[in-house]
Amino acid sequence: MTVEGDYSEVADTQLDELEQHDAALYDAVLAACELVFAAPDVARSYSAAITTTNGVVLRLPVAGHPPYKVFWSSAGPRIEAVFPHP
C-alpha cells in the first residue's frame, strides 16, 4: 500500500540517496512514512517530540534500522528529514 503525503525538499533528497544506496533501509523508511500519513495518531504514539528553533518536530524510529529516524511535523502531516539520530 502506498500512501502519498508531503515531503520537505531535504527529505526528498535524503530518500533519493537512500534509494540508490540501501534498498532495505529505503523500504523501512517508506514504511515509517506510510504510517505517519495513514495513521498519524499511531505514529505519534511511537514518536518522541523534539523542540527546535522552528517548533516541535516528531522523531519516529525506523523499525529494524537503528539509529535511523524519520523526523516529521504533525501539520499536514509532513516528513521533514530522515537520518541517523541517537
RAWOSUL-V434672 format. One record per residue. RES is the residue in three letters. PHI is phi in radians with two decimals (NA if undefined). NEAR is the number of other C-alpha atoms within 8 Angstrom. D_LAST is the distance of its C-alpha to the last C-alpha in Angstrom with 1 decimal. Layout:
res->RES phi->PHI near->NEAR d_last->D_LAST
res->RES phi->PHI near->NEAR d_last->D_LAST
This chain:
res->MET phi->NA near->2 d_last->29.1
res->THR phi->-1.92 near->4 d_last->28.0
res->VAL phi->-2.01 near->7 d_last->27.2
res->GLU phi->-1.46 near->6 d_last->27.5
res->GLY phi->-2.77 near->7 d_last->25.6
res->ASP phi->-1.76 near->8 d_last->24.7
res->TYR phi->-2.19 near->10 d_last->22.2
res->SER phi->-1.22 near->10 d_last->21.7
res->GLU phi->-1.07 near->6 d_last->22.9
res->VAL phi->-1.07 near->9 d_last->19.5
res->ALA phi->-1.10 near->12 d_last->18.3
res->ASP phi->-0.99 near->9 d_last->21.6
res->THR phi->-1.11 near->8 d_last->21.2
res->GLN phi->-1.11 near->11 d_last->17.8
res->LEU phi->-1.16 near->10 d_last->19.2
res->ASP phi->-1.04 near->8 d_last->22.3
res->GLU phi->-1.14 near->8 d_last->20.5
res->LEU phi->-1.09 near->11 d_last->18.7
res->GLU phi->-1.03 near->9 d_last->22.1
res->GLN phi->-1.37 near->7 d_last->23.7
res->HIS phi->-2.05 near->6 d_last->21.4
res->ASP phi->-2.70 near->8 d_last->19.7
res->ALA phi->-1.08 near->9 d_last->21.8
res->ALA phi->-1.15 near->6 d_last->19.9
res->LEU phi->-1.14 near->9 d_last->16.6
res->TYR phi->-0.99 near->11 d_last->18.7
res->ASP phi->-1.10 near->8 d_last->20.4
res->ALA phi->-1.16 near->12 d_last->17.4
res->VAL phi->-1.14 near->11 d_last->16.1
res->LEU phi->-1.08 near->8 d_last->19.7
res->ALA phi->-1.10 near->8 d_last->19.9
res->ALA phi->-1.14 near->13 d_last->17.0
res->CYS phi->-1.11 near->10 d_last->18.8
res->GLU phi->-1.07 near->11 d_last->22.1
res->LEU phi->-1.10 near->11 d_last->20.8
res->VAL phi->-1.02 near->13 d_last->20.0
res->PHE phi->-1.35 near->11 d_last->23.5
res->ALA phi->-1.44 near->7 d_last->25.5
res->ALA phi->-2.53 near->8 d_last->24.2
res->PRO phi->-1.03 near->11 d_last->22.1
res->ASP phi->-1.17 near->6 d_last->22.8
res->VAL phi->-1.17 near->9 d_last->21.3
res->ALA phi->-1.03 near->11 d_last->18.2
res->ARG phi->-1.09 near->11 d_last->17.9
res->SER phi->-1.18 near->6 d_last->18.2
res->TYR phi->-1.68 near->8 d_last->15.1
res->SER phi->-1.79 near->10 d_last->13.1
res->ALA phi->-1.78 near->8 d_last->11.6
res->ALA phi->-1.68 near->8 d_last->13.4
res->ILE phi->-2.17 near->8 d_last->12.3
res->THR phi->-1.60 near->8 d_last->15.4
res->THR phi->-2.07 near->7 d_last->16.0
res->THR phi->-1.15 near->4 d_last->19.3
res->ASN phi->-1.72 near->5 d_last->20.3
res->GLY phi->1.98 near->6 d_last->19.7
res->VAL phi->-1.51 near->9 d_last->17.4
res->VAL phi->-2.16 near->12 d_last->15.1
res->LEU phi->-1.65 near->13 d_last->13.7
res->ARG phi->-2.11 near->12 d_last->10.4
res->LEU phi->-1.82 near->14 d_last->11.4
res->PRO phi->-1.11 near->13 d_last->9.7
res->VAL phi->-1.59 near->13 d_last->11.9
res->ALA phi->-0.98 near->7 d_last->13.9
res->GLY phi->1.39 near->5 d_last->14.2
res->HIS phi->-2.40 near->9 d_last->11.7
res->PRO phi->-1.14 near->9 d_last->8.2
res->PRO phi->-1.72 near->9 d_last->5.8
res->TYR phi->-1.17 near->11 d_last->8.1
res->LYS phi->-2.37 near->13 d_last->8.6
res->VAL phi->-1.79 near->16 d_last->12.0
res->PHE phi->-1.72 near->12 d_last->12.5
res->TRP phi->-2.53 near->14 d_last->16.0
res->SER phi->-1.98 near->12 d_last->18.7
res->SER phi->-1.32 near->9 d_last->21.2
res->ALA phi->-1.22 near->5 d_last->24.1
res->GLY phi->2.11 near->6 d_last->25.5
res->PRO phi->-1.21 near->12 d_last->22.8
res->ARG phi->-2.46 near->12 d_last->21.3
res->ILE phi->-1.44 near->13 d_last->18.4
res->GLU phi->-1.68 near->12 d_last->17.1
res->ALA phi->-2.88 near->11 d_last->14.5
res->VAL phi->-2.47 near->12 d_last->12.6
res->PHE phi->-2.94 near->8 d_last->10.0
res->PRO phi->-1.17 near->8 d_last->6.9
res->HIS phi->-2.70 near->6 d_last->3.8
res->PRO phi->-1.13 near->3 d_last->0.0
